Amino acid sequence: MKLIIGASGGVGQGLMKAWEGKDRIGTFFQHQPDERQQNWLPCNVLQPGWADDLLDAAGPELPDTLVLCTGILHGADNQPEKSITRFDRDWFTRSVAINTQPFGELAAAVTTRARRDQGITLAVISAKVGSISDNNLGGWYSYRASKAALNMLVRTTAIEWRHRLPKSTLLALHPGTTDSGLSAPFQKRLPEGQLHSPEYTGQTLANLIDQATPADSGSFLSWDGSLLPW
C-alpha cells in the first residue's frame, strides 16, 4: 500500500493520480478532496503523535511506500525573506515545524514498526534550494534552512537504516516547480517550460520512487532523476 501524506496539495494530488488504480491512501488537513472516495484520511502534522495515529488508522500492515508532501513557503503575513534583516523567529519556527519536524516524527514511527526483512520506501518532498553547496543566490532564509535541516535528517536516518533496515530506502526529492498554491506567487518570473503540472510532477516522482532500491537510500534526487548536491 502507498500512503501519500499531504495528498490534497499539488504534488500530492499528482502522486495520487500517478498511482491511480493501486492500493493507496491520501491524507488531507482541512478539506477532503473528494467525499465519494474512501481512500482519504484526515491528518494534521502539527498535532503531537500524528505519525503513530496515522499509521494506526492506515491499517494493520505498515505501508510499503510512504511519501511526505507537506510543506510551507509563504503565508498570509509572510513571504520568503530577501534579507536576513527580515528574519522572524515565529515564521522560522513555523517553517521548521511544517517542513522539517514531520519527517523526523514519521521516520521514527516507521523505524519503530518496520521489520528488518521488510522493504519500505520512505520519500519526502524537499527542495533544491535546501542544498547548501548549490546556494548561489541567497535569500529565502527560513525555507532554505528548514529544507537543509530536512535533508540532514534524511541522510542521517538513511545511515541508521543501512544497519537496522537494510532492505529499505529513504529519499529526499526535489519536485521542480509545480503549478500549485505554494509556487503561485512566483510563477510569473519562471522561464518558459519550468512550470510543471501536478500530473507531470506526480508521474516523474512516482517513477523515481517505484524504481528506487536500497542502494539509492540517502540520496537527494531531482524530478528528472539527477543527483543533487547536499
C-alpha positions in Angstrom: 0.0 0.0 0.0 1.1 3.6 -0.8 0.5 6.3 1.8 0.7 9.9 0.5 0.7 12.4 3.3 -0.4 15.9 2.2 -2.2 14.4 -0.8 -4.5 17.4 -1.2 -1.6 19.7 -2.3 -0.3 20.0 -5.8 2.5 17.4 -5.6 0.4 15.0 -3.5 -2.5 15.2 -6.0 -0.1 14.3 -8.8 1.1 11.3 -6.9 -2.4 10.1 -6.2 -3.2 10.4 -9.9 0.0 8.6 -10.9 -0.8 5.7 -8.6 -4.5 5.6 -9.5 -5.7 2.1 -9.6 -3.2 0.9 -7.0 -3.8 0.4 -3.3 -3.2 4.0 -2.0 -4.3 6.3 0.8 -4.0 10.1 0.7 -4.3 12.4 3.7 -5.8 15.9 3.9 -5.6 18.6 6.5 -8.8 20.7 6.2 -10.7 19.8 3.1 -11.2 16.3 1.8 -10.7 16.4 -2.0 -13.5 14.0 -2.9 -16.0 12.8 -0.4 -17.1 10.0 -2.7 -13.7 8.3 -2.3 -13.0 6.1 0.6 -9.2 6.3 0.4 -8.7 9.6 2.4 -7.7 10.1 6.0 -7.5 13.4 7.9 -4.0 14.3 9.2 -2.5 17.3 11.0 1.3 17.0 11.1 1.4 19.7 13.8 -0.5 17.5 16.2 1.6 15.5 18.7 1.6 11.8 18.0 0.2 12.3 14.5 2.5 9.8 12.8 1.6 6.9 15.0 -2.0 7.8 14.9 -2.0 7.9 11.1 -0.2 4.6 10.7 -2.7 3.0 13.1 -5.6 4.4 11.0 -4.0 3.3 7.7 -4.3 -0.4 8.6 -2.7 -3.2 10.5 0.2 -3.5 8.0 2.9 -0.8 7.5 2.6 0.7 4.0 5.4 -0.4 1.7 5.6 3.2 0.3 5.2 6.4 2.2 5.6 9.9 0.7 5.6 13.0 2.9 4.4 16.0 0.8 3.6 18.7 3.4 5.4 22.0 3.2 5.2 25.8 3.6 7.0 28.6 1.7 4.8 31.6 2.4 1.8 32.6 4.4 -0.8 35.3 4.7 1.6 37.6 6.5 4.9 36.1 5.5 6.9 35.9 2.2 10.3 34.3 1.7 12.9 36.6 3.2 15.1 38.5 0.8 17.3 39.8 3.6 18.4 38.4 6.9 17.0 41.7 8.3 13.5 40.2 7.7 14.3 37.1 9.8 11.3 36.4 12.1 11.5 33.9 14.9 7.9 32.8 14.7 8.0 32.3 11.0 11.2 30.4 11.2 9.8 28.1 13.9 6.7 27.5 11.8 8.7 26.7 8.7 10.7 24.1 10.7 7.5 22.7 12.3 6.0 22.0 8.9 9.0 21.5 6.5 11.3 19.5 8.8 9.8 18.1 12.0 7.1 15.9 10.4 9.7 13.8 8.6 11.6 13.1 11.8 8.4 12.1 13.5 7.3 9.9 10.6 10.7 8.3 10.2 10.8 7.5 13.9 7.4 5.8 13.8 8.2 3.8 10.6 11.6 2.7 12.1 10.0 1.5 15.2 7.3 -0.5 13.4 9.3 -1.9 10.4 10.8 -5.4 10.4 14.4 -5.9 9.4 13.3 -8.1 6.5 10.8 -5.5 5.1 11.5 -3.3 2.1 10.0 0.0 3.0 10.4 3.1 0.8 10.0 6.5 2.6 10.3 9.6 0.4 10.0 13.2 1.4 9.5 16.3 -0.8 12.5 18.5 -0.2 13.7 21.4 -2.5 16.8 22.2 -4.5 17.1 25.5 -2.6 17.8 23.4 0.5 21.2 22.4 -1.0 23.9 24.3 0.8 26.6 23.9 -1.9 24.1 24.9 -4.6 23.1 28.2 -2.9 24.4 31.0 -5.1 21.5 33.4 -4.8 20.9 33.7 -1.1 17.5 34.8 0.3 14.6 32.6 1.4 16.2 32.1 4.7 13.6 30.1 6.6 12.6 27.9 3.7 16.2 27.1 2.8 17.2 26.4 6.3 14.2 24.2 7.0 14.8 22.1 3.9 18.6 21.9 4.6 17.7 20.5 8.0 15.3 18.1 6.4 18.0 16.8 4.1 20.2 16.2 7.1 17.5 14.2 8.8 17.1 12.1 5.6 20.8 11.5 5.2 21.3 10.6 8.9 18.3 8.3 9.1 19.5 6.5 5.9 22.8 5.7 7.6 20.9 4.1 10.5 18.7 2.2 8.1 21.7 0.7 6.4 22.2 -1.4 9.6 18.7 -1.5 11.0 16.5 -1.8 7.9 19.0 -2.8 5.1 16.2 -3.6 2.6 14.5 -0.2 2.9 15.1 3.0 1.1 15.0 6.7 2.1 14.8 9.5 -0.4 14.8 13.3 -0.5 13.1 14.5 -3.7 13.1 17.9 -5.5 9.9 18.1 -7.5 10.8 21.0 -9.6 8.4 23.9 -9.8 4.8 22.6 -9.7 1.7 24.6 -10.5 0.3 24.8 -7.0 -0.6 27.2 -4.3 2.9 27.0 -2.9 4.5 28.3 -6.1 1.7 30.6 -7.3 3.2 33.9 -6.2 6.4 33.2 -8.0 5.3 31.7 -11.3 5.4 34.9 -13.4 9.2 35.0 -13.2 9.8 31.5 -14.3 11.4 30.8 -17.7 9.1 29.1 -20.2 8.9 25.3 -19.7 9.9 25.3 -16.0 6.4 25.1 -14.5 5.1 21.6 -14.4 1.6 20.4 -13.9 0.8 18.4 -10.8 0.2 15.4 -13.0 3.6 15.6 -14.7 5.4 16.1 -11.3 3.5 13.2 -9.8 4.3 10.8 -12.6 8.0 11.7 -12.6 8.3 11.3 -8.8 6.2 8.1 -8.8 8.7 6.7 -11.3 11.7 7.6 -9.2 10.1 6.1 -6.1 9.0 2.9 -7.7 12.4 2.3 -9.3 14.4 3.2 -6.2 16.4 0.5 -4.4 18.3 0.3 -1.1 21.4 1.3 -3.0 19.8 4.7 -3.6 18.9 5.2 0.1 20.1 8.6 1.5 20.0 10.2 -2.0 18.8 13.7 -2.8 17.2 13.4 -6.3 15.7 15.9 -8.7 12.5 15.1 -10.5 14.5 14.2 -13.6 16.5 11.6 -11.8 19.7 13.6 -11.4 21.6 13.5 -8.2 21.6 16.9 -6.3 24.5 18.1 -4.1 23.8 18.5 -0.4 
